[in-house]
Amino acid sequence: MPKATIRLHPGLRVGAVPARLFGSFVEHMGRCLYTGIYEPGHPTADADDFRGDVLALVRELGVTTVRYPGGNFVSGYRWEDGVGPVDERQARLELAWHSVETNEVGLNEFMRWVAKAGVEPMLALNLGTRGVEDAVRLLEYANHPGGTELSELRRAHGEDRPHDIRMWCLGNEMDGPWQIGHKTAAEYGRLAAETARAMRMLDPGLELVVCGSSSASMRTFGDWESEVLEHTIDLVDHISLHAYYEPFGDDVDSFLASGAAMDRFIEDVAAIADAVAARRGVRKRIGLSFDEWNVWKERSKRAPGPPSEWVRAPAFAEEEYDVTDAVVVGGLLISLLRHVDRVSAACLSLLTNVSAPIRTVAGGAAWRQTIFHPFALAAAHARGTVLQVALDAPTITTDRHGDVPMVDAVATTTGDELALFVVNRHRTESVDVQADLAAFGVEGLLDARSVYDDDPSAVNTAEHPDRVVPRPLKAGVDGGVLRATVPPESFSVLRLAVS
């Protein structure tokens, strides 16, 4: 059996685990919102028509932050359409996903859902078809206490207290030619700077996220970040990263090593941001908001089209995730944790139905997809401080990433608990993992669980929602040494009491 050795010490730290690392994303796209989190008439619907079964799963998932309302959707969105009496709101054609937007849910409804779910909102602004004035008007409507036209309008709409939204995204994927109102880096950089400057006149304490590249494969990647930050580095706190990971043909080994690509992406953007700061003489470390990430195997993310009809909430891009996908998601979570010294926020995209950990049937059940489990385990147990990990393990040769370690791992500690997160990328071999934890004063093993299955193509469905669940993992501690046998294609969490 292959062996992997993990070395770590409580004094060698990466940084604190940011609460926003376990965010997600709700967009007016497909069935993410309508029949996802909101469904009048559903047996579990509450007084605001939010699905109670989905709310319970969101809490169980451990989501801390939710980005809203897009995504591509936001670049053509008029926020005014989604406020005021619902029966007076107008339906509009929604260009990004070729659907009819009824505007049944808007800012105030979303903020009520946020309160029920116990999450922090991250609000995205339309810098595609709109700009500075509309961004400031929305900020005033949302956050100003009262006494002005827009704050009093909010109060007239039933929201007496300001929403106090702290984190705002200055547009979405403005580098993408598919984006409504797509701009060059110079055009967007100037608009983002003007918008940020005006917003800070109203509220200097906001946290602002400027758009980075929509993926590392964009032709303009690197140049885009550099140009945009030249305009905005004094005015923003974070820059966004977006990435979706998919298998290429039968190259499962490269897919399982997707974390290596995420590592490079994070480190490249951090280096570019630091280079701009140095060039400008700015003593500032820009945070990285990885506010769209997931496995997405469906090549077309768009609704089939052009359809003969425009419809409300068309069902499309509803990924069915298997065990391999869950292991990849576990590996990506390890990459995010490894970089908490720079990654300030991250959002698994999306929350329900569209490439999501939670699936629903309209009028029926909601269930956990396989990728729900690694995220929930990490959100529950990756707390406190991330520790540096030295890893000695055999390698796997991949077509896309070269040689990568067979095992990847990260550790966190709260002082009285140590959690070790381990992914085995090998498709057929179990690995004997050992970690010398004598420096931690290990008092015992609290729990050891693993997401795996003899059939890596196994999925969860409405009929069989618990086909894939975390299973007990054989592990033990002897003389301060942790030893565990991790199955092939698995994501495991081992928790220990320490003194």
C-alpha positions in Angstrom: 0.0 0.0 0.0 1.4 3.5 -0.9 2.3 5.6 2.2 2.0 9.3 2.8 3.6 11.2 5.6 2.2 14.5 6.9 4.3 16.9 9.1 2.9 19.9 10.8 3.5 22.0 13.9 1.1 24.3 15.9 3.6 27.2 15.5 3.7 27.1 11.7 0.5 28.9 10.6 -0.9 30.1 7.3 -3.7 32.3 8.7 -7.1 32.4 10.3 -10.0 30.7 8.5 -12.2 33.5 7.2 -15.9 33.0 7.8 -16.6 34.0 4.2 -14.6 31.1 2.8 -17.7 28.9 3.0 -20.0 31.1 0.8 -22.4 30.2 -1.9 -24.2 32.0 -4.7 -27.8 32.6 -5.7 -28.6 33.9 -9.2 -31.8 34.4 -11.1 -30.8 31.6 -13.4 -32.7 28.4 -14.3 -34.3 27.0 -11.1 -31.8 28.3 -8.7 -34.1 30.9 -7.2 -37.7 29.9 -8.3 -38.6 26.4 -7.1 -35.1 26.3 -5.6 -35.2 28.5 -2.5 -38.6 30.2 -3.3 -41.8 28.3 -4.1 -45.2 29.5 -3.2 -47.5 26.6 -2.4 -44.8 24.2 -1.6 -45.7 22.0 1.4 -42.8 23.4 3.4 -43.1 27.0 2.3 -43.2 29.6 5.1 -45.1 32.9 5.3 -42.6 34.5 2.8 -42.9 31.5 0.4 -39.4 30.2 1.0 -39.0 26.5 1.1 -38.4 25.3 4.6 -36.8 22.0 3.5 -34.2 24.0 1.5 -33.5 26.4 4.4 -32.8 23.5 6.7 -30.3 22.0 4.1 -28.6 25.4 3.7 -28.1 25.6 7.4 -26.8 22.1 7.5 -24.5 22.8 4.6 -22.8 25.5 6.7 -23.0 28.4 4.2 -21.9 31.7 5.7 -22.1 34.2 2.8 -24.4 34.3 -0.3 -23.6 36.3 -3.4 -26.7 37.7 -5.2 -28.3 38.4 -7.7 -25.7 37.3 -10.2 -23.8 36.3 -12.2 -24.5 37.2 -15.8 -28.0 38.1 -14.8 -26.9 41.2 -12.9 -25.4 42.9 -15.9 -28.9 43.6 -17.3 -30.8 43.9 -14.0 -32.8 46.9 -12.8 -32.9 46.6 -9.1 -36.0 48.9 -8.9 -38.0 46.1 -10.7 -37.6 43.9 -7.7 -38.8 46.2 -4.9 -42.3 47.5 -3.8 -45.6 45.6 -3.8 -45.1 42.3 -5.5 -48.4 42.4 -7.4 -47.3 45.7 -9.0 -44.0 44.5 -10.3 -43.6 44.0 -14.0 -42.2 40.9 -15.7 -39.3 41.5 -18.1 -37.3 39.5 -20.7 -34.0 38.4 -19.1 -31.3 38.3 -21.8 -28.5 36.5 -20.0 -30.4 33.2 -19.6 -33.2 33.8 -22.1 -36.0 33.6 -19.7 -38.9 35.7 -18.2 -38.0 37.4 -15.0 -41.2 37.9 -12.9 -39.4 39.9 -10.2 -41.3 38.1 -7.5 -38.1 38.0 -5.5 -35.9 41.1 -5.2 -33.6 42.7 -2.7 -36.0 42.9 0.3 -37.2 39.3 -0.2 -33.7 38.1 -0.5 -32.7 39.9 2.7 -35.5 38.2 4.5 -34.3 34.9 3.3 -30.7 35.8 4.4 -32.0 36.4 7.9 -33.8 33.1 8.0 -30.7 31.2 6.6 -28.3 33.0 9.0 -25.9 34.1 6.2 -24.2 37.3 5.2 -25.2 38.9 1.9 -22.7 39.8 -0.8 -24.5 42.1 -3.3 -23.5 42.4 -6.9 -24.0 45.6 -8.9 -25.0 46.1 -12.5 -22.0 47.7 -14.2 -22.9 46.3 -17.6 -25.9 48.4 -18.6 -25.8 50.8 -15.6 -23.2 52.6 -13.7 -22.3 55.0 -10.9 -25.6 56.7 -10.3 -27.6 53.5 -10.1 -25.0 51.9 -7.8 -25.2 54.8 -5.3 -29.0 54.8 -5.5 -29.1 51.1 -4.6 -26.7 51.6 -1.8 -28.8 54.5 -0.4 -32.0 52.5 -0.7 -30.4 49.5 1.0 -28.2 51.0 3.7 -29.2 54.5 4.6 -31.3 54.7 7.8 -33.9 57.2 6.7 -34.9 60.8 5.9 -34.1 60.7 2.1 -36.1 59.8 -0.9 -34.7 56.3 -1.4 -34.3 55.3 2.3 -37.9 56.4 2.9 -38.9 54.4 -0.2 -37.4 51.3 1.4 -39.3 52.0 4.7 -42.5 52.4 2.7 -41.8 49.0 1.2 -41.9 47.5 4.7 -38.2 47.5 5.6 -37.9 50.1 8.4 -34.3 49.2 9.3 -31.5 49.5 6.8 -30.1 46.3 5.5 -26.5 47.3 6.3 -25.0 45.2 3.4 -21.2 45.5 3.8 -19.7 43.6 0.8 -20.5 44.7 -2.7 -19.2 43.3 -6.1 -18.5 45.9 -8.7 -20.1 44.1 -11.6 -19.6 40.5 -12.8 -17.2 39.0 -15.3 -16.8 42.2 -17.3 -13.9 40.7 -19.2 -16.3 38.2 -20.9 -17.6 38.9 -24.4 -20.8 37.1 -23.4 -21.4 39.7 -20.7 -24.1 42.3 -21.3 -22.2 45.5 -21.4 -18.8 43.8 -21.8 -16.0 46.3 -21.5 -12.2 46.4 -22.0 -10.0 46.5 -19.0 -9.4 50.2 -19.3 -13.2 50.9 -19.7 -14.1 48.7 -16.8 -11.3 49.8 -14.6 -12.3 53.5 -14.9 -16.0 52.7 -14.3 -15.2 50.5 -11.3 -13.0 53.2 -9.8 -15.6 55.9 -10.3 -18.3 53.7 -8.8 -16.1 52.7 -5.8 -15.2 56.4 -5.1 -18.9 57.5 -5.1 -20.0 54.6 -2.9 -17.3 55.4 -0.4 -18.6 59.0 -0.2 -21.8 57.5 1.1 -20.2 54.8 3.3 -16.4 54.7 3.6 -16.5 51.4 5.5 -17.8 49.2 2.7 -15.9 46.2 1.4 -15.7 46.3 -2.4 -14.8 43.5 -4.9 -13.5 44.5 -8.3 -13.9 42.0 -11.2 -10.9 39.9 -12.1 -10.8 37.5 -15.0 -13.7 35.2 -15.4 -11.2 32.3 -15.7 -7.5 31.8 -15.9 -8.0 30.6 -19.5 -9.1 34.0 -20.8 -6.8 35.4 -23.4 -6.6 38.7 -21.4 -5.9 37.0 -18.1 -3.1 38.8 -16.2 -3.2 41.9 -18.4 -6.9 42.4 -17.2 -6.0 42.2 -13.5 -3.0 44.5 -13.9 -5.0 47.2 -15.8 -8.0 47.0 -13.6 -6.0 47.2 -10.4 -4.0 50.2 -11.8 -7.3 52.1 -11.7 -8.8 50.7 -8.5 -6.1 49.5 -6.1 -6.6 52.5 -3.8 -10.4 52.0 -3.7 -11.2 48.3 -3.4 -10.5 45.6 -0.9 -10.8 42.4 -3.0 -10.5 41.1 -6.6 -12.6 38.3 -7.9 -11.6 34.9 -9.3 -14.0 32.6 -11.1 -13.2 29.0 -12.1 -15.2 25.9 -13.0 -13.4 22.6 -13.2 -14.4 19.8 -15.6 -13.1 16.5 -16.8 -11.6 16.4 -20.3 -12.6 13.2 -22.0 -11.4 10.2 -20.1 -8.6 12.1 -18.3 -9.9 11.5 -14.8 -6.5 11.8 -13.2 -6.2 15.4 -14.3 -9.7 16.1 -13.1 -9.0 14.7 -9.7 -5.9 17.0 -9.5 -8.0 20.1 -10.3 -6.7 21.6 -7.0 -3.3 22.1 -8.6 -4.9 24.4 -11.2 -6.7 26.3 -8.4 -3.4 26.7 -6.5 -1.8 28.2 -9.6 -4.7 30.6 -10.3 -4.7 31.9 -6.7 -0.9 32.3 -6.6 -0.8 34.0 -10.0 -3.5 36.6 -9.2 -1.9 37.3 -5.8 1.4 37.9 -7.5 -0.2 40.3 -10.0 -1.9 42.2 -7.3 1.3 42.5 -5.3 3.2 43.7 -8.4 0.6 46.5 -9.0 0.8 47.5 -5.3 4.6 47.6 -5.5 4.6 49.6 -8.7 2.1 52.1 -7.3 3.8 52.3 -3.9 0.7 51.2 -2.2 1.1 49.3 1.1 -1.9 47.1 0.6 -2.6 43.4 0.2 -5.6 42.9 -2.0 -7.8 40.0 -0.8 -8.9 37.4 -3.3 -12.6 36.8 -3.5 -13.0 33.4 -5.2 -16.7 34.1 -5.6 -17.6 31.5 -8.2 -16.1 28.0 -8.1 -17.3 24.5 -8.6 -17.2 21.4 -10.8 -19.3 21.9 -13.9 -19.2 19.1 -16.4 -22.1 20.4 -18.6 -20.3 22.2 -21.5 -23.3 24.5 -22.2 -24.3 26.6 -19.3 -27.0 28.3 -21.3 -30.7 27.5 -21.7 -31.4 25.6 -25.0 -32.0 28.1 -27.6 -33.0 30.2 -29.1 -36.2 28.6 -27.6 -39.5 29.3 -29.3 -40.9 30.7 -26.1 -39.5 32.8 -23.2 -40.4 31.0 -20.0 -40.1 31.6 -16.2 -37.3 29.6 -14.5 -36.4 27.1 -17.3 -34.7 24.0 -16.0 -31.2 23.7 -17.4 -27.6 23.1 -16.3 -28.9 20.9 -13.4 -25.7 18.9 -12.9 -26.0 15.4 -11.3 -22.8 15.0 -9.2 -21.1 11.7 -8.6 -18.5 10.6 -6.1 -15.6 11.7 -8.3 -17.1 15.2 -8.4 -17.3 15.2 -4.6 -13.6 14.2 -4.3 -12.6 17.0 -6.7 -14.7 19.5 -4.6 -12.9 18.3 -1.5 -9.6 18.9 -3.2 -10.6 22.4 -4.2 -11.6 23.1 -0.6 -8.2 22.1 0.5 -6.6 24.5 -2.0 -8.8 27.4 -0.7 -7.9 26.6 2.9 -4.2 26.4 2.0 -4.4 30.0 0.8 -6.3 31.7 3.5 -3.5 34.2 3.8 -4.9 35.7 0.6 -8.3 34.2 -0.1 -10.7 36.4 1.8 -14.0 34.9 0.5 -15.2 32.1 -1.7 -18.6 31.1 -3.1 -19.6 27.6 -4.3 -21.6 28.2 -7.4 -24.6 27.8 -7.2 -26.7 27.0 -4.2 -29.7 25.1 -5.6 -30.4 23.1 -8.7 -28.0 24.8 -11.1 -24.6 23.2 -10.6 -25.5 22.9 -7.0 -25.1 20.9 -3.8 -28.8 21.0 -3.2 -31.4 19.8 -5.7 -35.2 20.1 -5.6 -38.3 18.9 -7.3 -40.9 21.6 -7.8 -43.7 20.8 -5.3 -41.6 17.8 -4.0 -38.4 16.8 -2.3 -35.1 18.4 -1.7 -31.9 16.4 -1.3 -28.1 16.6 -0.8 -26.0 16.0 -3.9 -22.6 14.3 -3.4 -20.7 17.6 -3.4 -22.8 18.7 -0.4 -20.9 16.4 1.9 -17.3 17.6 1.5 -18.4 21.2 1.7 -20.5 20.6 4.9 -17.7 18.7 6.5 -15.2 21.5 5.8 -17.6 24.3 6.8 -18.3 22.5 10.1 -14.7 21.5 11.1 -12.2 23.9 9.3 -12.1 26.4 12.1 -9.6 28.6 13.8 -6.2 28.6 12.2 -4.8 26.9 9.1 -1.5 25.2 9.6 1.3 24.7 7.1 1.6 21.1 6.0 4.7 19.3 4.7 3.7 16.3 2.7 5.8 13.4 1.6 3.7 11.2 -0.8 4.0 9.3 -4.1 3.1 11.2 -7.2 0.7 10.7 -10.0 1.5 11.8 -13.6 -1.3 13.8 -15.2 -1.7 15.2 -18.7 -2.8 18.7 -17.6 -0.9 19.3 -14.4 2.2 17.2 -14.7 3.3 15.2 -11.5 1.0 15.8 -8.5 1.0 14.3 -5.1 -1.2 11.2 -4.8 -2.4 12.7 -1.5 -3.2 16.3 -0.7 -3.9 17.6 2.8 -4.5 20.7 5.0 -5.0 21.1 8.7 -6.8 23.5 11.0 -6.7 24.0 14.8 -8.8 25.8 17.4 -6.3 25.1 20.2 -8.3 22.3 21.6 -9.2 20.5 18.4 -7.1 19.6 15.3 -8.8 18.8 12.0 -7.0 17.1 9.2 -8.5 17.2 5.7 -7.1 14.6 3.2 -7.9 13.8 -0.4 -6.7 10.7 -2.1 -6.5 11.3 -5.8 -5.6 7.7 -6.8 -8.4 5.9 -8.5 -7.7 2.4 -7.4 -5.2 2.5 -4.5 -5.8 3.1 -0.8 -3.1 5.1 1.0 -1.6 4.6 4.4 -1.5 8.1 5.9 0.7 8.9 8.9 1.0 12.2 10.8 3.3 12.8 13.8 1.2 15.0 16.1 3.4 14.8 19.2 3.8 18.6 19.3 0.0 19.0 19.7 -0.5 16.9 22.8 -3.0 14.6 21.2 -5.6 13.4 23.7 -7.6 11.2 21.3 -9.4 10.7 18.0 -12.8 12.4 18.0 -14.0 11.3 14.6 -12.9 10.1 11.2 -15.1 10.1 8.2 -14.6 9.8 4.5 -16.7 10.6 1.3 -16.1 7.7 -1.1 -17.8 4.7 -2.7 -16.9 1.5 -4.4 -18.6 2.9 -7.4 -17.2 6.4 -8.1 -20.1 7.1 -10.5 -22.7 6.8 -7.7 -25.0 9.7 -7.3 -27.8 10.9 -5.0 -31.3 11.3 -6.3 -34.8 12.2 -5.1 -35.5 8.5 -4.9 -32.2 7.6 -3.3 -31.0 10.7 -1.5 -28.5 8.9 0.8 -26.8 6.7 -1.7 -23.6 8.6 -1.1 -22.9 9.8 2.5 -19.8 10.3 4.6 -18.7 6.9 6.1 -16.6 6.0 9.1 -12.9 5.8 8.4 -10.5 3.4 10.0 -8.0 5.5 12.0 -6.2 5.6 15.3 -3.6 7.4 17.4 -0.6 5.6 19.0 2.3 7.4 20.7 1.2 10.8 19.2 1.2 9.4 15.7 -2.1 9.4 13.7 -2.5 6.6 11.2 -5.4 6.1 8.8 -6.0 4.1 5.6 -7.8 6.5 3.2 -9.7 4.8 0.4 -9.1 5.5 -3.3 -10.9 8.5 -4.7 -11.9 9.9 -1.4 -12.1 13.0 0.7 -11.6 12.4 4.5 -11.8 14.5 7.7 -10.0 13.4 10.8 -10.7 15.3 14.1 -8.5 15.0 17.2 -8.7 16.4 20.7 -5.4 18.2 21.5 -4.1 20.0 24.6 
